[in-house]
Amino acid sequence: MSPDKDPNQEVEAARRAFERDFGRFDFFASPVALSKPLTFSELEAEQRALAELRIQHLGKKSGIASTKKLIGQAPTQERASFARLVQHTEGAIRHSIDEVEQLLGDLIESARIERDTIDVTMPGRRSRPGHLHPITLMRQRIEDIFVSLGYAVEDDREIETDFYNFDALNIPEGHPARDPQDTFYTNDGFALRSQTSTVQIHAMQRRGAPVRMIAPGRVFRRDTPDPTHNPMFFQVEGLCVDRGITMAHLKGTLAEFVQRLFGPETRTRFRPSYFPFTEPSAEVDYSCFNCGGAGCRICKGSGWIELGGSGMVHPNVLRAVSVNPEEFTGFAFGLGIDRTCARIYQLDDIRLLFENDIRFLEQFR
């Protein structure tokens, strides 16, 4: 501070500097006059600005703090009056800031209460509980039945090598299933599994024989979407390998399954068929759960509905997983989960199950 400067002018300069910066808070002196009330966040911003103003004009480096250092330099006869001037000016600044600070605190508290207030008389927002997809519901029903029969539920990868997709399942080179027109291949030579039989191979490699398992999951085929086909669908395949397993065990297992799923009066029939991974092979039908075999729209008048394929596990499949076919035999079967779901719920188009239309799915709560 230069000794030639008037100390009273220094105090006046500090007061004017404060009034200039404090001008933005003048409107808080009459909050009723506010044309547009400030929001909670805006009030908090003003409170932070006021705190910075307090430090600027009352802190250790403020103008008023500098004038306090001049008290000792003032002439003896003027020292007391100058000290009272500094004290009065500092008190006025502090009072102005405290007054606005109190007002801001009250406004912030009111804004917080208004923001957090809940009108208990207003109707609440009713939560909309979700529910399982119909395919998931059908999958769980199927799993529950087979678990109660002593089967384990297995799952595995959906992208496989040729060995698991074809070689281990006794599907030779040149078979139509290997054609790119029927199977989704990746750029690296892998392929999306076209059946969950691949899970059976993994399970037998890990656990060996005996084994009793089902493998539900997604499979992929190059099918053109229509009411009965989809390039992605859900399938469950079952496998039982042990000593002394015969076709009678297969027939008994599937008969028990359809009776638990569709009712105790349901009957089964087996028609000769061919699959590379089973020998002998058979298509399995069950009596229509809607008409009991008399013929209706669901069974197309035949009284029977196709369940899926089945048969005794081919010896080459057992050899591929190092199981001795001279010691162990087994049966396998497979069925479509979404097709079974569509029949039970009497759907004319399985594509409805994959379109995620809330109006359709809400029927299965």
Secondary structure by P-SEA (a helix, b strand, c coil): ccccccaaaaaaaaaaaaaaaacccccccccccccccccaaaaaaaaaaaaaaaaaccccccaaaaaaaacccccccaaaaaaaaaaaaaaaaaaaaaaaaaaaaaaaaaaaaaaaccccccccbbbbbbbbcaaaaaaaaaaaaaaaabbbbbbbbcccccccccccccccccccccccccccccccccccccccaaaaaaaaaacccccccccccccccccccccccccbbbbbbbbbbcccccaaaaaaaaaaaaaaaccccbbbbbbbbbbcccccbbbbbbccccccccccccccccccccccccccccaaaaaaacccccccccccccccaaaaaaaaacccccccccccccccccccc
